[in-house]
């Protein structure tokens, strides 16, 4: 096929479209007469469209045919627009254009070229119908409230629908349930079954239960409390321990002058022991806070990581002499 039409062929097409557009005026004026105004512009666009059609440039050709049709109506332009859509794979649009061509009433005085365009369009539409692919959509696991859509177009289960060749998307929704299936169709494929499956809804939970998240939440609260409490105890233990060390140092440095090293006269014993007890009590409290805080934080971390079906019972007792942490599972 030549890249461009030969001049002689263009002249023949010009004459063809001239008779198609002006069935009455031009024949009386003779072969040399040329249409003017809108008719001339329509013929120009139509010839450009045929050139592009011959080259397989479907989109550009379609634009010229539709432009010519908008300037001056002719069934010839409609026929070529339908053919262009068909050749570009837009089969449903082509069918609409062919049907529009055939639906136009032509009187007995209509030019033969217009009548021939309708006859050609009728034959080509019948062939096109066999090429348009179709599918039957259905859903598995649906209910009376299930909704189906193909390319966002609502459809009914078991309905046959015509589609353009290519990829499409079927979506089924039923409340919170949703399922999607991608599928492809090719020209000539008829009534292909496309099935989408919906998962069954989960069984209802027993009264008072709201699912796994509830169990996790029940465990997160005591776990976070224990971790927080343990952290505070560890910080407090560190502070008290530092104070205890300072107090112990102060006791040693503040011994009476008649003491030999750490050995003091009996008369000074009660005074020295009172200060030493303060330092020892602070040290004991620091140890209790550090040990108890570490244990509480460890148990809290365990709760957050592993969890359980039953909430734990936690009992903690802290005194200046000891710490007691009890966890019942």
Protein Blocks (a to p, Z undefined) as FASTA:
>chain_A
ZZbdcfklmmmmmmmmmmmmmmmlmmmnojkbccehjllmmmmmmmmmmmmmmnopaklm
mmmmmmmmmmogcfklmmmmmmmmmmnopamlmmmmmmmmmmpccdfklcfklmmmmmmm
mmmmmmmmmmmccdddddehiafkbccdeehiacdehiacdddeddddddddehjbccdd
dddddehiahiacddddddddddddehiabjklmmmmmmmmmmmmmmmmmmmmmmmmmmm
mmmmmmmmmmmmmgcfkbghjaccfklmmmmmmmmmmmmmmmmmmmmmmmmmmmmmmmmm
mmmmnopabdcdddddddfkbccddddZZ
